[in-house]
Amino acid sequence: MTWTGSDDSYQSFVDEHGLTFPQIQDDPGEIFRRFDVAFQPAMVIVKADGSIETVAGAVDESLLNQILSEA
């Protein structure tokens, strides 16, 4: 997950929601620009051939499994 903002406010968000996956601080917005993401939540899948697919909105376990099985 990529985020912008203060460390304290984001750590509160991580703690509140029990997030256990890696977090990337992106105040300059470099990751958002690199993958042309202008909204959150969003997920970008980078395929083996280098192409990308952007999924807008929250991704539940069922959708994540579908996306990964198609990749």
Backbone hydrogen bonds in HBPLUS format (Angstrom, degrees):
<---DONOR---> <-ACCEPTOR-->    atom                        ^
c    i                          cat <-CA-CA->   ^        H-A-AA   ^      H-
h    n   atom  resd res      DA  || num        DHA   H-A  angle D-A-AA Bond
n    s   type  num  typ     dist DA aas  dist angle  dist       angle   num
A0024-ILE N   A0001-MET O   2.73 MM  23  6.05 156.2  1.78 163.0 167.1     1
A0003-TRP N   A0024-ILE O   3.01 MM  21  6.38 147.1  2.12 161.6 165.0     2
A0026-ASP N   A0003-TRP O   2.65 MM  23  5.47 165.0  1.67 172.4 171.5     3
A0010-TYR N   A0006-SER O   3.10 MM   4  6.29 161.3  2.14 150.7 156.2     4
A0011-GLN N   A0007-ASP O   2.85 MM   4  5.95 159.6  1.89 151.3 157.5     5
A0012-SER N   A0008-ASP O   3.07 MM   4  6.24 151.8  2.15 143.4 150.6     6
A0013-PHE N   A0009-SER O   3.17 MM   4  6.45 150.3  2.26 138.7 146.0     7
A0013-PHE N   A0010-TYR O   2.99 MM   3  4.92 113.6  2.45  93.5 109.6     8
A0014-VAL N   A0010-TYR O   2.88 MM   4  6.22 161.5  1.91 157.6 161.9     9
A0015-ASP N   A0011-GLN O   2.89 MM   4  6.04 166.5  1.91 151.1 154.6    10
A0016-GLU N   A0012-SER O   2.84 MM   4  5.94 163.4  1.87 148.8 154.0    11
A0017-HIS N   A0013-PHE O   3.06 MM   4  6.18 154.0  2.13 148.8 154.6    12
A0018-GLY N   A0014-VAL O   2.91 MM   4  5.84 109.5  2.42 137.9 154.4    13
A0019-LEU N   A0014-VAL O   3.10 MM   5  5.19 153.0  2.18 143.6 147.6    14
A0018-GLY N   A0015-ASP O   3.26 MM   3  5.08 154.2  2.33  97.3 105.0    15
A0029-GLY N   A0026-ASP O   2.83 MM   3  5.19 146.2  1.94 112.4 123.5    16
A0033-ARG N   A0029-GLY O   2.99 MM   4  6.18 162.7  2.02 153.6 158.3    17
A0034-ARG N   A0030-GLU O   2.86 MM   4  5.99 160.5  1.90 146.6 152.7    18
A0035-PHE N   A0031-ILE O   3.18 MM   4  6.34 154.1  2.25 148.5 153.0    19
A0037-VAL N   A0032-PHE O   2.84 MM   5  4.89 164.9  1.86 144.2 147.6    20
A0036-ASP N   A0033-ARG O   3.08 MM   3  4.77 161.3  2.11 100.2 106.0    21
A0057-GLY N   A0041-PRO O   2.85 MM  16  4.89 149.8  1.94 146.7 138.6    22
A0043-MET N   A0055-VAL O   2.91 MM  12  5.12 153.0  1.99 142.1 150.9    23
A0055-VAL N   A0043-MET O   2.74 MM  12  5.12 168.0  1.76 158.9 163.3    24
A0045-ILE N   A0053-GLU O   2.79 MM   8  5.14 167.4  1.81 154.7 158.4    25
A0053-GLU N   A0045-ILE O   2.93 MM   8  5.14 146.6  2.04 141.1 151.4    26
A0047-LYS N   A0051-SER O   2.82 MM   4  5.41 165.2  1.84 168.0 171.0    27
A0050-GLY N   A0047-LYS O   2.83 MM   3  5.27 161.4  1.87 120.0 124.3    28
A0064-LEU N   A0060-ASP O   2.93 MM   4  6.14 163.5  1.96 159.5 164.9    29
A0065-ASN N   A0061-GLU O   2.94 MM   4  6.11 161.2  1.98 149.5 154.1    30
A0066-GLN N   A0062-SER O   3.05 MM   4  6.31 154.8  2.11 145.2 152.2    31
A0067-ILE N   A0063-LEU O   2.89 MM   4  6.14 165.6  1.91 155.6 158.9    32
A0068-LEU N   A0064-LEU O   2.93 MM   4  6.12 166.3  1.95 154.2 157.9    33
A0069-SER N   A0065-ASN O   2.97 MM   4  6.06 149.1  2.06 143.5 151.7    34
A0070-GLU N   A0066-GLN O   3.13 MM   4  6.33 137.5  2.32 143.3 153.8    35
A0070-GLU N   A0067-ILE O   3.21 MM   3  5.27 132.1  2.46  96.1 108.6    36
A0071-ALA N   A0067-ILE O   3.12 MM   4  6.29 123.4  2.46 139.7 154.2    37
A0071-ALA N   A0068-LEU O   3.34 MM   3  5.10 142.4  2.49  91.4 101.7    38
